[in-house]
């Protein structure tokens, strides 16, 4: 027999609290760097998007020293683009992350910028995202506030290829 808490009708069997714990763990895992290699069991198992089975071996490599983004399916290179990463005063974070949200367009605001309709935005860590940049053409040079800028057409191709949960590896 299940007991009920009088004030809210919540079962004390633990089901509710287990669900809340799973939600909290999921939210924190989206905003924290990951460890391991792209091909590790942990990385592969958690990179599967609920809506896509193609995501299992897909991952994105961002090389800041080369200012280049590479998209991989396993060991096969499928996209390679010049990027603009963060400038020295506003660096792009280094580490292993997951795409945690995607927006066709999104307004981006910071202390000294306010850009409407940023195309093909994919957040991977806190306020950092991979996205299209229509306001400059200096790809190959670090000019951003920490995000990874791509030409709009290439950002669209990557946005359509990647899913929420896709591994993003950022290295120097």
Order of alpha helices (4+ residues) and beta strands (2+ residues): alpha-alpha-beta-beta-beta-beta-beta-beta-beta-beta-alpha-beta
